[in-house]
Each structure stands twice: as structure tokens, then as C-alpha cells.
Amino acid sequence: MSIHEECGVFGIYSTEKIDIANMCYYGLYALQHRGQESCGIVTNKDGIFHTYKDLGQVNEVFTNDILNQFEECNMGVGHVRYGTTGANTMNNVQPIEVYHRKGKMAIAHNGNISNALQLRDELEMNGAIFHSTSDTETIAYMITKSRLHTPSIEEAVLDVIKDLEGAFSLVIMSAQKLIAVRDPHGFRPLCYGKIDNGYVIASESCALHAVGATFVRDLEPGEMLIFSKEGIKVDKRYCNTKKKHTCIFEYIYFARSDSMIDSISVHDARINAGKILAKYDTVDVDYVIGVPDSGLEAALGYSQAKGIPYEIGLIKNKYIGRTFISPNNRSDKVRIKLNPVESVIKDKKIILIDDSIVRGTTSKHIVSLLREAGAKEIHMRISSPPFLHPCYYGTDIDSEEHLIANKHTVEAIAKIIGVDSLLFLPKEELVNLVHTDTICSSCFDGDYPTTVYKDTRKDRFENSL
């Protein structure tokens, strides 16, 4: 089992009609690491929405023929999804498009609403009919309901925010406006940039660079931006209403290395993780190697701190797409995805650095590959603390039963996965990765910033039917 994050969101507003669909395509391509299950784009030409979405990755779903069907326009919103709530079906593919009494709306969501089941139950008891099992549709229903008695779409969104608990970075498009909003805790990232005749919104700054936008800034937790023909309107009434809790795993694993989140370099955070691990280690080895991709920079940081040579010991196959026939055996999947460099590994004592251990099965298979390649000793180092608790804010860890560290000691885990020694990043060192304590680390320490509800399963909506 690997850790997955829910989604990536993207939006564009332009005062001139431009090729919005192609820009969304490149933006979503840059965010592909945030979700590989499905993707979608909705464009807006003079209030007429054009939608295309499907299961699969961006370059598979959006062929040239599909992109050529979109006309030049002023607005668009896009989404890549890995579902932490709701099954991987077409009904759950985003952006979600809604037609209601006050007009049209398309919504893209990154995060997880922890009280979504309670909110959905209330809506269903009042006659709402749902077509998906994602928490995003609950947000959409709440906005359209509020819009009936509020003067604008942005006021409807603000009215809904007070009832949402958990993580939400949203891009919302109406007939006339594009809205970006980040939850008051700031669990998930959201930023915006400038293009010649407009603005771009994205989960990460790397997507801004992909479309030639100049980074302006991150949205503050609780902040809303409204883009329209009148320019940019900023609403900060929910700012500073909650303590900031940006997910620390964005820096450890989720985000792309070239992104900046809240003015902090993801690359630097990962280098710091390796240097911190090195402080706690005395083992004598020949090389330091990292597990691609997010373990590589931590390995480099470790190497720099210790003065031990850094080597490329594992090669990742980057060309496995939707059409690849996945083998049933997990070890075969690892073999196809990763291949050891035998000339580096054979007869050597190595430090192996990865970002996390969840069930331990993938780590075990990677270690087995290295043993087969002739490694003399394998000492595994993890650039995060042990996962002990579920995450309710957009990470695919919904139960303690899936977490090996919840049931076994570090020494026992080392024996299970077959390494000579194992070391995790100390929990108290997390703040030193990013030099701030405004982080969420509840999956490591169980200290949740919001209420934890009884039913938190990923498939809770399916099970309620």
C-alpha cells in the first residue's frame, strides 16, 4: 500500500478569449502526481460550459482530438483525482458540474470534509438526490442551496464554509466568476499567479510555471479570491479564525519537489529531512541511495550531512500508464516499477532512504530486490515518523488496521521487511523540516485539529446506501 493524496485543482480566468483547455491540460499534467485515477476540464464561453472528464491520466484522457473540441474562452477549471472519499467511478470524476435555479457552477476540490456524512444525511432528509459518493457533491449542494437566499455566488460559498470541517482547497466557476478558497486551517495548498490577461489558480506553484504564469502568492488559510471582469476581490473574513495546520506530508511526499508551499521550498524540506536523519545515525556504510522519487532528496541530504557517497541504486520506470496490465502479485509490480543497479548494490553496505512505511509490503519487496542484487547490508531510514493514526484531511489512510507501525515496534518492522536496521525521523523533528510549527502531523501523533466523527471510512457513502 502506498500513501495517496486526494486531488489537484487548477483554474484560469482571462479577460481575453484564449485557449483555456490547453492551458488547463498543461496545468493538470504538472499536477498529475496528486491524482492518477481520473481527470476533467470544464471551460466557460460566455456562460456556456463545455465539459470533458474520464477515468485515467491526463495525457490519456485529453487527446488532441478532445482538446480541439474546446473553443477559446475566458474561464476554465480542471481537476486530477485520487479518491480518499468515494469509489473510482465516472460519477465521482471532477470537476462536478451543477445546473441550478441561480445559474451554473463547476467545482473542483482538494481535501476531505470530515463531517461530510453528517451534512449529506441532512441534505438527503430534505430531499436532495446525490449522483456521486464524493464529499465534493455535498459542498456543491450546500452552495446551491445557500445561493437561493444570498446575493452572490461568493456570499453563498462564505455561508457554507462555516459548516464545513476538514480540508478544502476549492476552485469554483460560475457563469461570470472564478472563485478560489482555502479552508481556515490551510490543510491543503492553494496559490495563484499572473498571466498576460488574467490569473491562474493551482494546488501547487509548479503548475503555474507549466503554463507560463508568474507566481503571485499562496492563499492564506480561510482566504477567498474572486476573479471577474471587475478584477480581483479578496475576502479574508475567515482568516485567522483557526490555527494554521498545513499538512506536513505535503513537504515529505505529496508535493512536487520544485513547488513552494506557503513560501517554503519542498526540495529544501526534503533535504532537511535527510540531514536530520543523519544526526541520529552511526552506522558505517558504503553508499546512500534513495527510493524514487521522494526519497531521493532526503538521501542527498543524508549524504551531504554524513559525507557518505550518494548513488543511484534504484531506477524507476516512469512509463506505466492506464493501459498497463497490472500483475496480481505485489512483488511483480515492484519489479516492473523499480529496478536495482547491480553494479552499485552488489557486495555493498547501503543506507536506503524512503519517505514512509505504511503496511510494509512495498518496503519488503524493495529490500528483497536489493538483496537479490547482492547487497551486503541494508539499513533503512525513513524521512517521516511512524504512521500511527488515520488521516481525515485528504490522505488515503482511513484505518489504523492498515498501519504496520500501529501494531509493531521499530525492531519488529525491521525484521518483517528484512533490513539490518531501521530508523524513522523523530516526531519532534518535524518542525525542523519547515522551520515552523504551523503544521498538521495528526497521522503521526493523533492530535487532530478538528472533530473526529464515528464513521470515517473512505467508502462511508457507499456503505450508507
N, C-alpha and C positions, 0 to 999 in steps of 0.2 A: 504494500500500500504506500502510495506517495501522498504528500500533502498537496492539496489543490486549493486554489483561491477562486472566489466566485466569478468575477467578471472584470471586463474593461469597458469603459464608456468613452464616447467621443461625440463631439458636436461642432458644427460650424455655423456661424452667422455672417453673411456678406451683404453689403449694401448694393453690390452689383451681382448680376446673374453670372455664375461661374460653374465649373464642372464639380459640383459638390460631391457627387457619388464617387468620383475617382479620388478626391481628397479623403473622403471617409474610408475608402478602401486602403489607402496607404497608412492612414492613422490606425485603423484596426489591425493591419498587418504588423505594425510596430507594437501593438498591444496583444499580439497572439499568445504570448506566454501567460497571459492572465486567464485564458479560457480557450479550450480547443474543441468543445462539444458542438457549439453552434455559433452562428453569427448573423447579423442583419443590418440593413441600412434602410432608413426612411428619409426621403427628401421632400421638400415643400416648395412647390412652384405656385406662387400666388394663391396659397390656401389649398391647393390640390396636392394630396400626399401620394407619393409613389413608393411602394414597399417591396423589398425582396429580402427574404431570410430563409435559412435552411440549416440542417444539421451538417456539421463538418467544419473544416478550417477555411480561413478567409480566401486563400488562393484557389481552393477547390470549389467554393460556393459562388464566388464572383468571377466568372469567366469574362472575357472581353465582350461576348455576345450579351451577357446580362448587363454589364456596365454600360454598354452602348444604348440600352433601352431607357436609361435615365436621361432627362433633359437638364440643361443648365438651369439653375435656380438660385435662391438666396439662402436656403437653410437646409440642414440635414443633421441627423443623429444616427449614431452607429453603436454596435454592441458586440462583444465577444463573451461567450458564456462557458463557465464550468459551474454546474448547478450544485449549490450546497443546500438548496431547498427546492424540491420538486424533481420529477423524473426528467430524463433526457428525451423529450418528445417535442414534436413540432409546436404543440400548444404553448410550450414554455420558452420557445425561442424569442429573444428580444431584438429590437425594441417592441414593446407592446403598444399597439395602436388602438385608440378608443374614439368612437364617434358618440357624442352626447349632445344634450339639448343646447349647450352653450358653444358648441363647435367641435373641433377635432383636437386630439392630443396624441403624441407619441412619447413614450417614457423608456429610458434605459437606466438600469440600477446596478450599482456595485455595492455589495454588502449583504447583510442579513438582518431582517426585522425580528427581534427576539420575541415580541408579543404579537406576531402576525396571526397566529392561530386564534387568539382571543379576538382580535379585530375582525378577522374573517367570519368567525362564528356570529358576531354581532351583525355584520352586513348581511349574511345569509338569512338570519332570523327576520331581517327587514325586507327580504325579497330579492336580494342580489343573486345573480346567477353567474358562476365563475366558469371560465373556459380553460383555465390552466391550474396548475398546482404550485405555482411560484408565489413568493410573497410580494413580488412586484405588482401583480394584478390587484392585490389588496390595496397597495398605495394608490394605484390608478383609480380604483373605485372610490376611495376616500376623497381624492382630489375632485373628481367629477361631482360627487355628492356635495362637497363644500362649495363648489363653483356655482351651484344654484342660488346661493344666498350671499355671495361675495362679489365685489365689483370688478375683479380681475383674476386672471389665472394665477398670478403671483401671490395674491392675497389668499386664494384657495390653498395653495401649497403651504404658505405660512400657517394657515389654520390647521392643516393636517400634521405638521411637524411636531406640535405639542403632544400628540397622541402616539407618536412612533418611538419605540425603544429599540436600541441596537444601532447597527451600522447602515448608513445610506449615503452614498455619493450619487447624485441623480443628475441626469440631463433630460430636460422636458421640453418638447417642442409643441407649440400651439400654432394656429394659423398665422399669427403675427409676431410671435416672440419665441426666443430660445432662452431657457432658464437653466442655471446650474446651481445646485445647492449641496452643501456638505453638512453631515449631522453634527450636532453640538459637541460631541466628543472627538470628532475628527478621526474616527477609526480608520477609514479608508482615504487614500489620497485623491485630490482633485485640483487641477491647475488650469490656467488659461494663458493664451498667447495671442499675439497680434499678427495678422496678415495685411496685405495692402489695403483691402477694402472691408475689413471685418475682423472677426475674432474666432479663435479655436479653443474648445474646451476638451480636456483629456484627463484620464486617470493618471497618466504619467507624462513627464516632460519629454521623454523620448519620442512620444507620438507627435508632439508639437514640432520637433525637429524634422520628423519624417515628412511633413507637409510644408516645410519652409517657414513655419511660424516662429516669431520671436517670443521667447518666454517672457511673460509679464510677472506673474507671481502665483503662489498657491492660494486657494481659497482658505480663509480662516474657518475653523470649526464653527458651525452654526451660520455661516455666511451664505447669502443668496445673491447671485448676479442675474440680471435680466437684460438681455440683448434685444434691441428692437430698432426701428428706424429713428427713434429719438436718441439712440446711443446706448450707453451702459448705465443701468440703475443698480445701486448697491444697497442691500438691506442687511443690517447687522443686528437686528433685534434679538436674535438667538445666540449671538456671540457672547462668550464669557458667562454663559448660564450653566455650563458644566465644565468639569476639569477635562483638559485635553488628554486623550488616550490613543495616540496613533499606534497602530499595530506594529510591534517590534519585528514581526516576521516579514513585514514588507521589506525591511532592510536586510534581513538574514537570507530570504529566499524569494519572495513573490516578485518584487520589482526588478526591472531590467537594470543592469549594472550602471548604464550611462544615465540613469534618471536621477533627478534631485527631488526629494520629498521634504517639504517644509524646510527648505534651504539646507538640507543635509544630503551629502553625496552617498548614494547607495554603495558605490565602489569603495569609498573610504570606510564605511561602516563594516564592510566585509573584510577589508584589510585589517581593521582594528580587531575584529574577532579572532583572526589568526594570531595576531601579536599577543592578545590576552591569553589565548590557549598556551602559547609558548612559555608564558611566565610560570605556569603550573606544571611544566614538564621537565623531566631529567633524562628521558630515555635516549640512548645512543643509537642513531640510525644512519643509513647512507643517503637516503633521499626523502623529500617531502613531495607527495602527489595529492591532487585534489580530484574529487568526483565531479565530473562536468554536470551542470555548468556552475552552479552557485557555490560549490566547494573550492573552485579554482582560486578565487581571490583570497579566501581565508588561508588556503595553502601557501599562497605567495606571501601573505603577511606573516605566517608562522616561519617560513623560510628566512625572511628578512630579519626577524627578531632573533632567530637562533643561529643564523649563519650556516644552516644546512642547505645543500643544493636543492633547488626546486626543479622537478622534472615532470614532463607529460607522461603519465603512466597509463592513462585510460583515454581511449579515443571514442567519441560519441558519434553515432550515425545520426545525422541531422535530417535525413530524408525519408523518415517514416511518416506517412500521411494517412488519411482516412481510408484509402483503398488497400492499405497493407493488411494482409490476413494475419491476425494476431494469433500466435500459438497458445494452446491451452496451458502449457507448463510455464510457470512464472520464471524459472531459471532460463528457459529458452528465450523469453522476452528480454531478459537482461543481457544474454549473449548477443542478441541481434542489436540491441541498443548500444552496448558498451563492449569494447574490445581492448584487452591489455596489450601494452607494448612490451613484449617479452625481453627485449634487449635491455630495458630499463629495470624490469622487475626481477629477472632471474638471479637467484643467489644473493639478493639484496635484502637488507633490513629497511623497512619503509614506514613512514608516517602517512596514513591515509586519512584525508580530511573530507568530511561531508557536512551538509547543513543541518541534518536531523536524522533521527531514527524514530519511526512510527511503530510498525509491527515488528520490524527487524528482518522480515523476509528478504527484502531487496538488498539490505546490507549483507546479509548472509550469502546471497548469491554473488555479490560483487567480491566479497572476500574469497569465495570459492574460485572465482575466475583468476584472482591474483595468486592463489595457492597453486593452481594448475599451471600458471605461467612461471612458477619456480620461486616465488617469494620466500625468503628465509624466515623473516619475522614481519608481522603486520600489526602496527599499533594504530588503532583508530581514534581520531579526535573529531569531536562534533562541535560545530560553531554555534550551537544553541544549547540551552539546558535540556534535561529530560522532559518530554511531553508527559504530563501527569493528569491533565484535565481536558475536557471538551472545550471547543471554541464555539461561541454563539454569535460571532460577528463577521461571518463570511469565510471561514476556513472549514474545510471538509473533515472536521474531527468532531463527530456528534456523540461519541460514547467513549467512556473510559475503557470499555472491554476491548477496544481496538489498539490500546496503547501498551506496548511491551514494558515501558518503564513504570507503569502503574502497578505491575504485578511482580517485577523482578528487580533485584539490586543491580548496580552497575557491573559488579563482578559476574553475576549470573548472565546478564546480557552479553558480556564479552565472551563467555563460554558458548552461549547459544549461537552467536553469529560467527564464532570461530577465530577471534583475534587474540593476539598475545596480551594486549592491554587495551583499555577503553577509558577515555576521558571526555566529559562533557564540559561545555562552558559553564562556569559557576553562575548561578542565578543572579547573584548580587553584582555581577559584572555587566549585566545587560545595559545599564545606563551609560556605561563607558563606551559602548559601541557607537552611540549617537550623541553623547555628552549632554543628555537631558533626561529628566525623569518623567516627562510628559508622554509616557508610553503605556500601551496595554500589553501585559505579559501574563494574562489570566490563564492561558493554556499551560504555563509553567508553574504558577503559584496559586491558582484558584481564586484570586482576588478579582471578582467580576465588577466592572463599573456600573452595571445595570442589573435589574431584577432577573433572576434565573427562573424560568417557568417550568412547569412539571413536564410537559411534552416538548422536547427539543430535537426530536429525531429529524433527519433530513427528509424522510418520507412521511412526515406527520400529516400533511394534507391528504396524501393518498390513503393513509390509514383512517382518516376521519370520514371518508366517503362510505 
